Amino acid sequence: MSHEYMPISLTMKGRKCLVVGGGTIASRKVETLLTYNTKVTVVAPEIDADLTKLEGENLTLKKREYKSPEAATFDLVIAASDNDQLNRQVCEDARGAGVLVNVVDAPSFCDFIFPAVIRRDCLTTSISTDGKAPFMSANLRAILENMFPKHWNRMMAMAAIYRQKVQKSFPEDQGKKASAYTKFVEADWSKILDEMNNAEIEAELDEWLKA
């Protein structure tokens, strides 16, 4: 079975993103993009107050009509206006320049889609239905929220620290690395996080490596 969308983790830091539209949907997309340290420009004749509150170093608001083919000068484009003809023009401009574009609520005009996401520090879990049944993504996200409770934030932060310690302690010994990682995974993290602060946990990690 072939699939249209391939899940990848793409670094967005510093990328220039264009959002055409200034309403509620555009606001949600902008909030998501800003989470990933992007440089976002919003173009729309009318801009919601929620977007105005977000304006700052990484968000530029331009209260005007879209000027074709300006989408071609960005790294990522989202068409989120309530004008289908405008959205399609933005899509054509972006695709003509090889720029990835997402047209809200129009999967056939999307080069990428926004999955439902759960983040726990450096852990990212995403669920997608390729834009065909997004209500199921939302439902599964609620289930996964319970599978990965909030204490996973601290645990994943410690996992990243522990990996660095393991790499430094056993740079060439794959067997010891595997054993060290198994010890981390099999530990009672609910108890550890409840009884120790971060400094105490790091000290415990060092003891695991000595053993």
N, C-alpha and C positions, 0 to 999 in steps of 0.2 A: 504493500500500500504506500503510495506517495503522499507527501504532505506539502502544502504550499508555504507554511511558515516554519523557519528553523529557529529554535531558541538559542540566543547567544547573549553573552554579557559584554556590552560595549561600553568602553570608557567614554564618559560624556564631559569630563572636566575641561572647561574652557571652550567647548564647541559653541558656535554661533547658531542659535535656534530662532526661527521665526514662527510666531503664532498669529494667524490672521483671524480676527474676531475678538470682541471684548466682553462677551457675556459670561454666564455662569460656567458653561462647559469650557470655554477658553481659560477661565480662572483656575479650574481644576487642573488642566493640563500644565499651566504655568507653574502652579505649586509643585507638581511632580517634577518638572524639569529643573526647578531651582534647587530641589533636594540633591541633585547630582552635579552641582557647581557649574552649571551651564551659563552662557551669556544669552539672555532671552530678550527678543524685541517683539513687542505686541503692536500690531497695526490694525486700527479700527476707528471708524468715525465716532462711535460711542463706546466708552470704556466704563465698566462697572466699578463701583466704589471699592469692592474687594480687591480688584487688581491695583487700583491706585494706592492702596495701603501697602502693597508689596513692592512698589517702585523703589529702586535703590541701585547699588553698584552693579548688580547682575541682571537688573530688569529695566529696560527702556520702553516707555510707552509713547507711541506716536498716534495722536488723535487725528487721523486722516484716512482717506480711502487707500486701498492697496494699489500700488503702482506696478503693473506688469512690465517686465518680468523679474522684479526684485527678488523673488523667491530663489532665483538661480544663484544668488550671492551668499546663501547661507549653507550651513552644514546639515541642518535638519529642519523640516518644515511641517507645521500642523495647520490645516485649514479647518477653522471652527466657527465660521460665520453662519448666519441663518439664510445665506444666499447660495443656493446650489450652483448657480452659474459661476459665481465668484470662486467658490471652492474648487470647481473643476478647472478654472483658469489657473489658480494657484498650483493645482496638481500638475497641469501641463507644463507650467514654467519650471517647476522643480524637477520633474522627470526629464525634461528636455536638457537639463544641465547635469543629470545624474545624481540629483539630490534626493535623499530619502524623504518621502512625504506620507503623512497620515491625514486622511479626510474623515472627520468625525461622522460616525454612523453610515459610512459608505465603504464597506470592506473591499469592494472591487477597485476602489481608488486608493487603497492603502498599500504602501510598501512595507509597513511595519504596523503592529498594533500594541496597545498597552495591556499587559497581562495584569491579573490581580496579584498583588505582591505582599509578602510578609517579610519583614527585616528584623533580624536579631543580631545586632552589631555587624560583624562581617559575613553573617549568614543571610543569604537571600533565597527565598522560596517563591516561585511564581507559578501561576496556573493560567492556562490559556485554552480557549476552545476555538482558536483560529478565527475569532470574531463571529462564529456561527451561533453560539448559545452562551453569551456572556453572563446570563443569570446563573448558570451552573458554576462559572468561575467564582462568582461572589459567594455562592453557597459553600463550595469547597474551601474557600479562603476562611470562612467562619469555622469550619471544622479544623483546619490546620492551625488556626489561632490557639485552639485548645491543646493541640499536639505539641506546640512550641510555646509554652508559657513564658512570661516576662523574664524569669530567671535565666533564660537562654542568652539574654544580652550579656550578662556577666560571664557566663560559661564560655561563650564564643570569644569574648575578649581574652579570657585566660587561655583558650585553645590557641589563639594566634601567638600569644607570648610563649606558650609551651613549645610550639613548633620551632620557634627561633632557638630556644634552649636546647631542644633535641638536635637540631641541625648543627649547632655549635659543639655539642658534647660528642656526637657520633657522626662526624662528617662523611666517613667512608663505610660505616658498619650498618648495612641495611637491616640486618637481623635485630640489632639493638634498637634501631629506630622503630621498627614494627612493634617490638615488645613494649617500648615506651608509649607509643600511641595507643596500644591495646589497654595499657594500665589507665590511661586518661579516659578512654571511652567507657571502661567498665567501672569506674569510680562512682560512688554515690554522690552525685553532684548536688542533688537537692539538699542533702545533709551538709555537705561541705560549704555551700553558699550560705546556708542558714547559720552555721556556727563560726565561720571565719570571715575576716575582712580580706581585702585584696592582697595586702602585704603578707598576711599569714598564709594565704593560698599560694602565693609565689614561693614562699619559703618551703611549703609542702611539695611543690613541684620540683624544687631543687633536690629535696630528699628522695623523691621517686627516682631521679636520674642517678643519684649516688648508689641507690640500691641496685 
